[in-house]
Amino acid sequence: NRVDLDAESATDAVNTLFLLLLGNAELIKKDLQAAGGKAPAYMGSKSPTHFVASAIDVPTRVVVLAQLCRSTRAANTFPHALQSIFQGLYGADSNTRLKQGAMQFA
């Protein structure tokens, strides 16, 4: 079954897949830099490390990359596409299947 998405929800879906694939550590770092080193309001009194979500495990990343390969919007999303390719090829936990998925996405 194929579901046709409009442009806005397709963008949201692709951004969500990239967030799963890459984690959100860079977003937290940008929030902290934008706030001048102080914790942004949404963090309250909690540590910024409480909000960091790491990337998903390798087998799930292979599946997510396979889904992103089917999307031209994902291929045109910069810099997330480039970060995903480099993480798949040169990441510390990269294996053969993940490298193959990253090359297919490239």
N, CA, C and O atoms as CSV, one atom per row, in Angstrom:
chain,resi,resn,atom,element,x,y,z
A,1,ASN,N,N,0.836,-1.180,0.000
A,1,ASN,CA,C,0.000,0.000,0.000
A,1,ASN,C,C,0.874,1.235,0.000
A,1,ASN,O,O,1.807,1.357,0.795
A,2,ARG,N,N,0.565,2.133,-0.889
A,2,ARG,CA,C,1.330,3.362,-1.004
A,2,ARG,C,C,0.507,4.525,-0.457
A,2,ARG,O,O,-0.680,4.661,-0.751
A,3,VAL,N,N,1.152,5.342,0.327
A,3,VAL,CA,C,0.493,6.517,0.886
A,3,VAL,C,C,1.135,7.741,0.266
A,3,VAL,O,O,2.348,7.926,0.364
A,4,ASP,N,N,0.334,8.576,-0.369
A,4,ASP,CA,C,0.848,9.812,-0.938
A,4,ASP,C,C,0.776,10.907,0.120
A,4,ASP,O,O,-0.280,11.173,0.694
A,5,LEU,N,N,1.919,11.533,0.362
A,5,LEU,CA,C,1.999,12.600,1.349
A,5,LEU,C,C,2.091,13.939,0.647
A,5,LEU,O,O,2.680,14.039,-0.429
A,6,ASP,N,N,1.517,14.965,1.244
A,6,ASP,CA,C,1.723,16.291,0.692
A,6,ASP,C,C,3.134,16.756,1.046
A,6,ASP,O,O,3.826,16.113,1.835
A,7,ALA,N,N,3.550,17.858,0.466
A,7,ALA,CA,C,4.937,18.304,0.593
A,7,ALA,C,C,5.335,18.595,2.036
A,7,ALA,O,O,6.450,18.279,2.451
A,8,GLU,N,N,4.432,19.193,2.797
A,8,GLU,CA,C,4.780,19.558,4.169
A,8,GLU,C,C,4.938,18.323,5.055
A,8,GLU,O,O,5.895,18.232,5.824
A,9,SER,N,N,4.010,17.374,4.951
A,9,SER,CA,C,4.139,16.182,5.789
A,9,SER,C,C,5.272,15.288,5.305
A,9,SER,O,O,5.848,14.546,6.101
A,10,ALA,N,N,5.609,15.344,4.004
A,10,ALA,CA,C,6.768,14.590,3.518
A,10,ALA,C,C,8.049,15.170,4.112
A,10,ALA,O,O,8.953,14.424,4.490
A,11,THR,N,N,8.129,16.475,4.193
A,11,THR,CA,C,9.296,17.118,4.793
A,11,THR,C,C,9.408,16.752,6.264
A,11,THR,O,O,10.503,16.469,6.751
A,12,ASP,N,N,8.290,16.755,6.975
A,12,ASP,CA,C,8.299,16.376,8.384
A,12,ASP,C,C,8.734,14.925,8.564
A,12,ASP,O,O,9.493,14.611,9.481
A,13,ALA,N,N,8.259,14.047,7.694
A,13,ALA,CA,C,8.623,12.631,7.786
A,13,ALA,C,C,10.110,12.436,7.530
A,13,ALA,O,O,10.763,11.671,8.239
A,14,VAL,N,N,10.649,13.112,6.535
A,14,VAL,CA,C,12.076,12.992,6.218
A,14,VAL,C,C,12.916,13.553,7.359
A,14,VAL,O,O,13.921,12.951,7.736
A,15,ASN,N,N,12.520,14.700,7.917
A,15,ASN,CA,C,13.270,15.277,9.035
A,15,ASN,C,C,13.236,14.367,10.259
A,15,ASN,O,O,14.226,14.268,10.984
A,16,THR,N,N,12.114,13.706,10.493
A,16,THR,CA,C,12.020,12.766,11.602
A,16,THR,C,C,12.939,11.573,11.394
A,16,THR,O,O,13.591,11.120,12.335
A,17,LEU,N,N,12.997,11.057,10.161
A,17,LEU,CA,C,13.900,9.936,9.874
A,17,LEU,C,C,15.359,10.344,10.053
A,17,LEU,O,O,16.157,9.571,10.583
A,18,PHE,N,N,15.711,11.545,9.617
A,18,PHE,CA,C,17.080,12.014,9.821
A,18,PHE,C,C,17.389,12.200,11.304
A,18,PHE,O,O,18.507,11.923,11.739
A,19,LEU,N,N,16.419,12.662,12.082
A,19,LEU,CA,C,16.618,12.817,13.518
A,19,LEU,C,C,16.867,11.460,14.175
A,19,LEU,O,O,17.715,11.339,15.059
A,20,LEU,N,N,16.126,10.441,13.738
A,20,LEU,CA,C,16.371,9.089,14.248
A,20,LEU,C,C,17.754,8.594,13.852
A,20,LEU,O,O,18.462,7.981,14.651
A,21,LEU,N,N,18.123,8.864,12.627
A,21,LEU,CA,C,19.378,8.360,12.081
A,21,LEU,C,C,20.590,9.032,12.713
A,21,LEU,O,O,21.581,8.365,13.009
A,22,LEU,N,N,20.524,10.329,12.921
A,22,LEU,CA,C,21.683,11.092,13.375
A,22,LEU,C,C,21.676,11.409,14.866
A,22,LEU,O,O,22.721,11.738,15.427
A,23,GLY,N,N,20.527,11.318,15.515
A,23,GLY,CA,C,20.431,11.752,16.902
A,23,GLY,C,C,20.253,13.266,16.944
A,23,GLY,O,O,20.210,13.914,15.899
A,24,ASN,N,N,20.149,13.829,18.139
A,24,ASN,CA,C,19.904,15.274,18.235
A,24,ASN,C,C,20.990,16.033,18.988
A,24,ASN,O,O,20.760,17.162,19.423
A,25,ALA,N,N,22.159,15.441,19.149
A,25,ALA,CA,C,23.230,16.108,19.907
A,25,ALA,C,C,23.629,17.437,19.270
A,25,ALA,O,O,23.897,18.403,19.986
A,26,GLU,N,N,23.674,17.504,17.947
A,26,GLU,CA,C,24.045,18.748,17.267
A,26,GLU,C,C,22.991,19.839,17.487
A,26,GLU,O,O,23.332,21.013,17.630
A,27,LEU,N,N,21.723,19.456,17.514
A,27,LEU,CA,C,20.670,20.443,17.754
A,27,LEU,C,C,20.783,21.034,19.160
A,27,LEU,O,O,20.608,22.238,19.344
A,28,ILE,N,N,21.074,20.189,20.146
A,28,ILE,CA,C,21.235,20.671,21.514
A,28,ILE,C,C,22.434,21.606,21.601
A,28,ILE,O,O,22.382,22.635,22.275
A,29,LYS,N,N,23.520,21.239,20.912
A,29,LYS,CA,C,24.723,22.081,20.925
A,29,LYS,C,C,24.427,23.447,20.313
A,29,LYS,O,O,24.892,24.465,20.826
A,30,LYS,N,N,23.654,23.483,19.217
A,30,LYS,CA,C,23.300,24.758,18.584
A,30,LYS,C,C,22.415,25.594,19.502
A,30,LYS,O,O,22.574,26.812,19.578
A,31,ASP,N,N,21.470,24.936,20.207
A,31,ASP,CA,C,20.609,25.658,21.149
A,31,ASP,C,C,21.426,26.303,22.265
A,31,ASP,O,O,21.166,27.438,22.664
A,32,LEU,N,N,22.417,25.564,22.762
A,32,LEU,CA,C,23.258,26.100,23.833
A,32,LEU,C,C,24.113,27.261,23.337
A,32,LEU,O,O,24.303,28.240,24.060
A,33,GLN,N,N,24.630,27.165,22.114
A,33,GLN,CA,C,25.432,28.251,21.562
A,33,GLN,C,C,24.581,29.478,21.302
A,33,GLN,O,O,25.026,30.604,21.524
A,34,ALA,N,N,23.351,29.269,20.831
A,34,ALA,CA,C,22.466,30.400,20.549
A,34,ALA,C,C,22.064,31.128,21.832
A,34,ALA,O,O,21.819,32.334,21.819
A,35,ALA,N,N,21.999,30.396,22.924
A,35,ALA,CA,C,21.612,30.997,24.194
A,35,ALA,C,C,22.814,31.533,24.965
A,35,ALA,O,O,22.679,31.906,26.130
A,36,GLY,N,N,23.970,31.578,24.342
A,36,GLY,CA,C,25.156,32.120,24.991
A,36,GLY,C,C,25.731,31.209,26.064
A,36,GLY,O,O,26.326,31.686,27.030
A,37,GLY,N,N,25.561,29.908,25.903
A,37,GLY,CA,C,26.100,28.966,26.877
A,37,GLY,C,C,25.142,28.635,28.008
A,37,GLY,O,O,25.366,27.680,28.752
A,38,LYS,N,N,24.075,29.415,28.142
A,38,LYS,CA,C,23.077,29.134,29.178
A,38,LYS,C,C,22.065,28.135,28.616
A,38,LYS,O,O,21.872,28.047,27.403
A,39,ALA,N,N,21.437,27.403,29.492
A,39,ALA,CA,C,20.430,26.439,29.068
A,39,ALA,C,C,19.196,27.173,28.548
A,39,ALA,O,O,18.713,28.099,29.200
A,40,PRO,N,N,18.676,26.774,27.378
A,40,PRO,CA,C,17.440,27.386,26.863
A,40,PRO,C,C,16.268,27.135,27.819
A,40,PRO,O,O,16.336,26.257,28.679
A,41,ALA,N,N,15.217,27.898,27.660
A,41,ALA,CA,C,14.077,27.856,28.583
A,41,ALA,C,C,13.429,26.475,28.650
A,41,ALA,O,O,12.983,26.060,29.720
A,42,TYR,N,N,13.369,25.753,27.524
A,42,TYR,CA,C,12.684,24.464,27.545
A,42,TYR,C,C,13.429,23.428,28.384
A,42,TYR,O,O,12.847,22.407,28.749
A,43,MET,N,N,14.702,23.668,28.698
A,43,MET,CA,C,15.468,22.717,29.506
A,43,MET,C,C,15.209,22.911,30.998
A,43,MET,O,O,15.403,21.984,31.784
A,44,GLY,N,N,14.782,24.086,31.388
A,44,GLY,CA,C,14.545,24.344,32.792
A,44,GLY,C,C,15.822,24.194,33.597
A,44,GLY,O,O,16.867,24.723,33.219
A,45,SER,N,N,15.740,23.475,34.703
A,45,SER,CA,C,16.919,23.289,35.546
A,45,SER,C,C,17.638,21.973,35.252
A,45,SER,O,O,18.618,21.639,35.919
A,46,LYS,N,N,17.156,21.228,34.258
A,46,LYS,CA,C,17.769,19.937,33.938
A,46,LYS,C,C,19.048,20.129,33.139
A,46,LYS,O,O,19.234,21.150,32.477
A,47,SER,N,N,19.909,19.154,33.208
A,47,SER,CA,C,21.165,19.188,32.462
A,47,SER,C,C,20.892,19.027,30.971
A,47,SER,O,O,19.974,18.298,30.595
A,48,PRO,N,N,21.672,19.696,30.107
A,48,PRO,CA,C,21.479,19.529,28.665
A,48,PRO,C,C,21.668,18.080,28.207
A,48,PRO,O,O,21.081,17.669,27.206
A,49,THR,N,N,22.477,17.308,28.925
A,49,THR,CA,C,22.666,15.916,28.522
A,49,THR,C,C,21.403,15.089,28.705
A,49,THR,O,O,21.278,14.016,28.115
A,50,HIS,N,N,20.464,15.571,29.513
A,50,HIS,CA,C,19.186,14.888,29.698
A,50,HIS,C,C,18.361,14.888,28.406
A,50,HIS,O,O,17.539,13.995,28.199
A,51,PHE,N,N,18.571,15.867,27.551
A,51,PHE,CA,C,17.770,16.028,26.339
A,51,PHE,C,C,18.423,15.425,25.098
A,51,PHE,O,O,17.807,15.394,24.032
A,52,VAL,N,N,19.649,14.950,25.221
A,52,VAL,CA,C,20.366,14.408,24.061
A,52,VAL,C,C,19.897,12.985,23.801
A,52,VAL,O,O,19.918,12.142,24.699
A,53,ALA,N,N,19.475,12.721,22.574
A,53,ALA,CA,C,19.100,11.378,22.146
A,53,ALA,C,C,20.148,10.900,21.154
A,53,ALA,O,O,20.407,11.558,20.146
A,54,SER,N,N,20.739,9.772,21.439
A,54,SER,CA,C,21.753,9.255,20.524
A,54,SER,C,C,21.073,8.628,19.306
A,54,SER,O,O,19.861,8.419,19.284
A,55,ALA,N,N,21.878,8.342,18.315
A,55,ALA,CA,C,21.367,7.725,17.100
A,55,ALA,C,C,20.880,6.307,17.413
A,55,ALA,O,O,21.297,5.702,18.401
A,56,ILE,N,N,20.012,5.796,16.577
A,56,ILE,CA,C,19.474,4.449,16.773
A,56,ILE,C,C,20.532,3.396,16.471
A,56,ILE,O,O,21.594,3.721,15.939
A,57,ASP,N,N,20.258,2.158,16.800
A,57,ASP,CA,C,21.232,1.090,16.608
A,57,ASP,C,C,21.447,0.787,15.118
A,57,ASP,O,O,20.665,1.213,14.269
A,58,VAL,N,N,22.502,0.058,14.824
A,58,VAL,CA,C,22.942,-0.149,13.438
A,58,VAL,C,C,21.905,-0.874,12.578
A,58,VAL,O,O,21.642,-0.405,11.471
A,59,PRO,N,N,21.296,-1.990,13.012
A,59,PRO,CA,C,20.304,-2.636,12.134
A,59,PRO,C,C,19.126,-1.728,11.797
A,59,PRO,O,O,18.611,-1.774,10.680
A,60,THR,N,N,18.695,-0.906,12.748
A,60,THR,CA,C,17.587,0.006,12.481
A,60,THR,C,C,18.036,1.125,11.536
A,60,THR,O,O,17.250,1.589,10.710
A,61,ARG,N,N,19.298,1.561,11.654
A,61,ARG,CA,C,19.819,2.572,10.742
A,61,ARG,C,C,19.822,2.070,9.301
A,61,ARG,O,O,19.568,2.839,8.374
A,62,VAL,N,N,20.111,0.777,9.109
A,62,VAL,CA,C,20.095,0.193,7.761
A,62,VAL,C,C,18.686,0.289,7.172
A,62,VAL,O,O,18.522,0.618,5.997
A,63,VAL,N,N,17.673,0.001,7.991
A,63,VAL,CA,C,16.282,0.073,7.529
A,63,VAL,C,C,15.888,1.517,7.219
A,63,VAL,O,O,15.234,1.779,6.209
A,64,VAL,N,N,16.281,2.455,8.083
A,64,VAL,CA,C,15.954,3.869,7.862
A,64,VAL,C,C,16.639,4.379,6.597
A,64,VAL,O,O,16.025,5.111,5.821
A,65,LEU,N,N,17.888,4.009,6.377
A,65,LEU,CA,C,18.585,4.415,5.148
A,65,LEU,C,C,17.889,3.859,3.912
A,65,LEU,O,O,17.813,4.536,2.887
A,66,ALA,N,N,17.384,2.641,4.000
A,66,ALA,CA,C,16.651,2.062,2.867
A,66,ALA,C,C,15.395,2.874,2.561
A,66,ALA,O,O,15.043,3.055,1.396
A,67,GLN,N,N,14.722,3.360,3.594
A,67,GLN,CA,C,13.543,4.200,3.381
A,67,GLN,C,C,13.929,5.565,2.814
A,67,GLN,O,O,13.231,6.104,1.955
A,68,LEU,N,N,15.026,6.115,3.289
A,68,LEU,CA,C,15.467,7.415,2.776
A,68,LEU,C,C,15.919,7.320,1.322
A,68,LEU,O,O,15.836,8.301,0.582
A,69,CYS,N,N,16.395,6.153,0.910
A,69,CYS,CA,C,16.805,5.964,-0.490
A,69,CYS,C,C,15.634,6.145,-1.449
A,69,CYS,O,O,15.831,6.488,-2.614
A,70,ARG,N,N,14.437,5.920,-0.971
A,70,ARG,CA,C,13.253,6.021,-1.812
A,70,ARG,C,C,12.740,7.452,-1.955
A,70,ARG,O,O,11.776,7.691,-2.682
A,71,SER,N,N,13.363,8.396,-1.279
A,71,SER,CA,C,12.850,9.766,-1.242
A,71,SER,C,C,13.826,10.731,-1.912
A,71,SER,O,O,14.990,10.816,-1.520
A,72,THR,N,N,13.350,11.455,-2.921
A,72,THR,CA,C,14.182,12.493,-3.521
A,72,THR,C,C,14.303,13.692,-2.584
A,72,THR,O,O,15.308,14.402,-2.608
A,73,ARG,N,N,13.286,13.916,-1.762
A,73,ARG,CA,C,13.343,15.009,-0.789
A,73,ARG,C,C,14.461,14.752,0.214
A,73,ARG,O,O,15.150,15.687,0.622
A,74,ALA,N,N,14.651,13.495,0.615
A,74,ALA,CA,C,15.729,13.156,1.548
A,74,ALA,C,C,17.087,13.387,0.902
A,74,ALA,O,O,18.012,13.872,1.553
A,75,ALA,N,N,17.210,13.046,-0.363
A,75,ALA,CA,C,18.490,13.232,-1.045
A,75,ALA,C,C,18.825,14.711,-1.200
A,75,ALA,O,O,20.000,15.072,-1.266
A,76,ASN,N,N,17.827,15.558,-1.259
A,76,ASN,CA,C,18.043,16.992,-1.431
A,76,ASN,C,C,18.099,17.750,-0.110
A,76,ASN,O,O,18.207,18.977,-0.113
A,77,THR,N,N,18.028,17.057,1.002
A,77,THR,CA,C,18.071,17.700,2.313
A,77,THR,C,C,19.521,17.822,2.751
A,77,THR,O,O,20.170,16.833,3.092
A,78,PHE,N,N,20.015,19.056,2.735
A,78,PHE,CA,C,21.403,19.305,3.107
A,78,PHE,C,C,21.415,20.015,4.444
A,78,PHE,O,O,20.579,20.898,4.630
A,79,PRO,N,N,22.253,19.722,5.355
A,79,PRO,CA,C,23.417,18.831,5.387
A,79,PRO,C,C,23.122,17.434,5.925
A,79,PRO,O,O,24.033,16.614,6.049
A,80,HIS,N,N,21.842,17.152,6.248
A,80,HIS,CA,C,21.523,15.870,6.860
A,80,HIS,C,C,21.896,14.686,5.971
A,80,HIS,O,O,22.381,13.669,6.467
A,81,ALA,N,N,21.675,14.809,4.677
A,81,ALA,CA,C,22.008,13.704,3.776
A,81,ALA,C,C,23.509,13.439,3.795
A,81,ALA,O,O,23.937,12.287,3.859
A,82,LEU,N,N,24.299,14.489,3.741
A,82,LEU,CA,C,25.752,14.336,3.752
A,82,LEU,C,C,26.234,13.758,5.085
A,82,LEU,O,O,27.115,12.899,5.102
A,83,GLN,N,N,25.672,14.214,6.186
A,83,GLN,CA,C,26.043,13.682,7.499
A,83,GLN,C,C,25.686,12.204,7.614
A,83,GLN,O,O,26.441,11.426,8.198
A,84,SER,N,N,24.539,11.815,7.060
A,84,SER,CA,C,24.124,10.419,7.106
A,84,SER,C,C,25.064,9.532,6.311
A,84,SER,O,O,25.404,8.430,6.740
A,85,ILE,N,N,25.480,10.018,5.150
A,85,ILE,CA,C,26.400,9.240,4.311
A,85,ILE,C,C,27.740,9.064,5.021
A,85,ILE,O,O,28.269,7.955,5.081
A,86,PHE,N,N,28.285,10.145,5.553
A,86,PHE,CA,C,29.576,10.051,6.232
A,86,PHE,C,C,29.491,9.198,7.497
A,86,PHE,O,O,30.413,8.437,7.793
A,87,GLN,N,N,28.398,9.317,8.241
A,87,GLN,CA,C,28.251,8.499,9.442
A,87,GLN,C,C,28.124,7.020,9.076
A,87,GLN,O,O,28.643,6.155,9.782
A,88,GLY,N,N,27.441,6.737,7.983
A,88,GLY,CA,C,27.304,5.352,7.544
A,88,GLY,C,C,28.607,4.765,7.045
A,88,GLY,O,O,28.885,3.587,7.268
A,89,LEU,N,N,29.407,5.574,6.371
A,89,LEU,CA,C,30.663,5.066,5.818
A,89,LEU,C,C,31.798,5.051,6.823
A,89,LEU,O,O,32.559,4.085,6.881
A,90,TYR,N,N,31.923,6.100,7.613
A,90,TYR,CA,C,33.095,6.261,8.465
A,90,TYR,C,C,32.791,6.242,9.958
A,90,TYR,O,O,33.685,6.502,10.763
A,91,GLY,N,N,31.559,5.943,10.347
A,91,GLY,CA,C,31.199,5.931,11.763
A,91,GLY,C,C,31.916,4.824,12.515
A,91,GLY,O,O,32.327,3.820,11.932
A,92,ALA,N,N,32.059,5.021,13.809
A,92,ALA,CA,C,32.793,4.057,14.629
A,92,ALA,C,C,32.088,2.702,14.683
A,92,ALA,O,O,32.755,1.670,14.767
A,93,ASP,N,N,30.759,2.682,14.638
A,93,ASP,CA,C,30.023,1.426,14.722
A,93,ASP,C,C,29.501,0.950,13.366
A,93,ASP,O,O,28.582,0.134,13.308
A,94,SER,N,N,30.073,1.448,12.295
A,94,SER,CA,C,29.625,1.109,10.950
A,94,SER,C,C,30.034,-0.324,10.594
A,94,SER,O,O,31.149,-0.756,10.885
A,95,ASN,N,N,29.117,-1.042,9.965
A,95,ASN,CA,C,29.436,-2.379,9.478
A,95,ASN,C,C,29.211,-2.428,7.964
A,95,ASN,O,O,28.897,-1.410,7.347
A,96,THR,N,N,29.370,-3.593,7.379
A,96,THR,CA,C,29.291,-3.715,5.924
A,96,THR,C,C,27.912,-3.358,5.387
A,96,THR,O,O,27.800,-2.681,4.365
A,97,ARG,N,N,26.863,-3.808,6.067
A,97,ARG,CA,C,25.501,-3.509,5.594
A,97,ARG,C,C,25.195,-2.013,5.678
A,97,ARG,O,O,24.542,-1.462,4.792
A,98,LEU,N,N,25.663,-1.363,6.729
A,98,LEU,CA,C,25.439,0.070,6.873
A,98,LEU,C,C,26.219,0.846,5.814
A,98,LEU,O,O,25.708,1.818,5.258
A,99,LYS,N,N,27.447,0.426,5.531
A,99,LYS,CA,C,28.230,1.073,4.481
A,99,LYS,C,C,27.560,0.905,3.123
A,99,LYS,O,O,27.531,1.841,2.324
A,100,GLN,N,N,27.022,-0.281,2.858
A,100,GLN,CA,C,26.319,-0.510,1.602
A,100,GLN,C,C,25.055,0.362,1.508
A,100,GLN,O,O,24.757,0.910,0.447
A,101,GLY,N,N,24.325,0.486,2.606
A,101,GLY,CA,C,23.139,1.345,2.623
A,101,GLY,C,C,23.483,2.808,2.416
A,101,GLY,O,O,22.758,3.535,1.736
A,102,ALA,N,N,24.602,3.242,3.010
A,102,ALA,CA,C,25.044,4.631,2.829
A,102,ALA,C,C,25.453,4.888,1.382
A,102,ALA,O,O,25.180,5.960,0.840
A,103,MET,N,N,26.093,3.932,0.768
A,103,MET,CA,C,26.469,4.098,-0.648
A,103,MET,C,C,25.253,4.114,-1.557
A,103,MET,O,O,25.228,4.853,-2.541
A,104,GLN,N,N,24.246,3.313,-1.245
A,104,GLN,CA,C,23.012,3.348,-2.033
A,104,GLN,C,C,22.316,4.707,-1.880
A,104,GLN,O,O,21.746,5.232,-2.837
A,105,PHE,N,N,22.367,5.255,-0.690
A,105,PHE,CA,C,21.762,6.558,-0.463
A,105,PHE,C,C,22.534,7.657,-1.191
A,105,PHE,O,O,21.945,8.621,-1.680
A,106,ALA,N,N,23.848,7.502,-1.257
A,106,ALA,CA,C,24.670,8.493,-1.956
A,106,ALA,C,C,24.364,8.467,-3.428
A,106,ALA,O,O,24.953,9.229,-4.194
